[in-house]
Amino acid sequence: MSNLTPIPLDPDLDPWERQPNETPKKHGQFVTYRDIGRTRTLAEAAQRLTLAYGHVRNLAVAGRWRERVEAWDRHLDAQYQAMWLEERRKAAETDAKVLGAAMGKLVQRLQTLRADELTPGEFTRLLEVTLRNRRVLFGDPTETIALTGDGSNPLAQQFAEFAQMSPEARHQRLASLAASVNRRLKAVDGTDDEEEE
């Protein structure tokens, strides 16, 4: 039967579009099948088109329905992926602004904070939150700095070193951390340090 010979697909058209050798009626039947969605079956298409299943099966073979709906599904997947990629980009931008504003407030507070007023727990929480948010925003650093010694937790070692510092050295260390955070915030905002000089 010549009507079962699959139609050629025009390379200049998307497979789900009406093809040059396809009548509007046959394309409409294909669209009915296509628009059922991922759970589509020829039986359901036959029911919706009020046609015999065998006839719809023949239409599907001649119209290359399966091949065309696979291309349609891939097209929808690509659109969906692009949409969510854009949404994730917007969310990351918003998160960076919120983090920047929060870090700005923290930097202002750190500049007036007396290091000797910080409890060990407050210092540890401040350091953990700052580093965790930096890693989320900027990614993990490309090189790992490992502290060697008695095998204790590196954060505990940093805290022990901080606890041994004089009040002036603690203040300088916190000011250095604040300046580092401030530089990173300026980098996120696109502010160039040289423009301020």
C-alpha positions in Angstrom: 0.0 0.0 0.0 1.4 3.4 -1.0 -0.4 5.1 1.9 1.9 3.3 4.4 5.0 4.6 2.8 6.4 7.0 5.4 6.5 10.7 4.4 9.8 12.4 4.0 10.7 14.9 6.6 11.8 18.3 5.4 15.2 19.1 6.9 14.4 22.8 7.0 11.3 22.2 9.1 11.0 21.0 12.7 9.7 17.4 12.6 6.5 18.3 14.4 5.5 20.9 11.9 3.3 20.1 8.9 5.5 18.5 6.2 5.3 19.3 2.5 3.6 15.9 1.7 1.3 16.1 4.6 -2.3 17.4 4.3 -3.6 19.7 7.0 -6.1 17.0 8.1 -3.3 14.4 8.6 -1.1 17.0 10.4 -4.1 17.8 12.7 -4.4 14.0 13.4 -0.7 13.9 14.3 -1.1 17.0 16.5 -3.9 15.3 18.4 -1.6 12.4 19.1 1.4 14.7 19.9 -0.6 16.8 22.4 -1.8 13.9 24.4 1.5 14.2 26.2 4.2 11.8 27.4 1.6 9.1 28.2 0.3 9.1 24.6 -0.8 5.9 23.0 -2.2 5.2 19.6 -5.3 3.7 21.3 -6.0 7.0 23.0 -5.4 8.9 19.8 -7.9 6.7 18.0 -10.4 7.3 20.7 -9.9 11.1 20.5 -10.0 11.1 16.7 -13.0 8.7 16.7 -11.2 6.5 14.2 -10.5 2.8 14.2 -7.3 1.8 16.0 -5.9 0.0 12.9 -6.5 3.1 10.8 -4.7 5.3 13.3 -1.8 2.8 13.4 -1.5 3.1 9.6 -1.6 7.0 9.9 1.2 6.8 12.5 3.4 4.7 10.4 2.9 6.8 7.2 3.2 10.1 9.2 6.2 8.9 11.2 4.4 9.9 14.4 6.7 8.2 16.9 9.8 9.8 15.5 8.2 13.2 15.3 6.8 13.1 18.9 10.2 12.1 20.2 11.6 15.2 18.5 8.7 17.2 20.1 9.4 15.8 23.5 13.1 16.6 23.2 12.2 20.1 22.1 10.0 20.6 25.2 12.7 19.2 27.4 15.2 21.7 26.1 12.7 24.6 26.6 12.1 23.4 30.1 15.8 23.1 30.9 16.5 26.5 29.5 13.7 28.0 31.6 14.9 26.5 34.8 18.5 27.4 34.0 17.4 31.0 33.7 15.3 30.8 36.9 18.4 29.4 38.7 20.5 32.2 37.3 18.0 34.8 38.6 17.8 33.1 42.0 21.6 33.1 42.3 21.8 36.8 41.3 19.2 37.6 44.0 21.0 35.4 46.6 24.2 37.2 45.8 22.6 40.6 46.3 21.0 39.5 49.6 24.3 38.0 50.8 26.1 41.1 49.7 23.7 43.3 51.7 24.0 41.0 54.8 27.8 40.9 54.5 27.8 44.7 54.1 26.0 45.0 57.4 28.4 42.5 59.0 31.4 44.3 57.7 30.1 47.6 59.1 29.6 45.9 62.5 33.0 44.2 62.4 34.7 47.5 61.9 33.3 48.7 65.2 33.4 45.4 67.0 35.9 45.0 69.7 37.6 41.7 69.3 37.8 41.1 73.1 34.0 41.3 73.3 33.6 38.1 71.1 33.1 34.9 72.9 34.8 31.8 71.4 31.4 30.5 70.2 30.6 33.8 68.5 33.9 33.9 66.7 33.5 30.3 65.5 30.0 30.9 64.3 31.0 34.1 62.5 33.9 32.3 60.8 31.8 29.3 59.8 28.9 31.3 58.4 31.2 33.6 56.5 33.2 30.7 54.9 30.1 28.6 54.1 28.4 31.5 52.3 31.6 32.4 50.5 31.9 28.8 49.2 28.3 28.7 48.1 28.6 32.0 46.2 32.2 31.6 44.8 32.6 27.8 44.8 35.3 25.9 46.6 38.8 27.2 46.3 41.0 25.6 43.7 43.7 24.8 46.2 43.3 23.3 49.6 45.2 24.6 52.6 45.8 21.9 55.2 46.9 22.6 58.7 49.2 19.9 60.0 49.9 19.3 63.6 48.3 17.3 66.4 45.4 16.1 64.1 42.8 18.3 65.7 40.1 20.1 63.8 41.6 23.0 61.6 38.8 25.3 62.8 39.7 24.5 66.4 43.3 25.2 65.7 42.4 28.6 64.2 40.3 29.3 67.3 43.1 28.3 69.6 45.5 30.6 67.7 42.9 33.4 67.9 42.5 32.9 71.6 46.3 33.2 72.1 46.4 36.6 70.4 46.5 39.8 72.2 43.4 42.0 72.0 45.2 44.3 69.5 46.1 41.2 67.3 42.6 39.9 67.5 41.2 43.3 66.4 43.7 43.3 63.5 42.8 39.8 62.5 39.0 40.6 62.5 39.7 43.8 60.5 41.7 41.8 58.0 38.8 39.3 57.6 36.3 42.2 57.2 38.5 43.8 54.6 38.7 40.4 52.7 34.9 40.1 52.8 34.5 43.7 51.7 36.9 43.1 48.7 34.9 40.0 47.7 31.6 41.9 47.9 33.0 44.7 45.7 34.0 42.0 43.2 30.5 40.6 43.2 29.0 44.1 42.8 31.5 44.9 40.0 33.0 47.8 42.0 36.7 48.2 41.1 39.0 49.1 44.0 41.0 51.3 41.7 37.9 53.4 40.9 37.6 54.4 44.6 41.2 55.7 44.8 
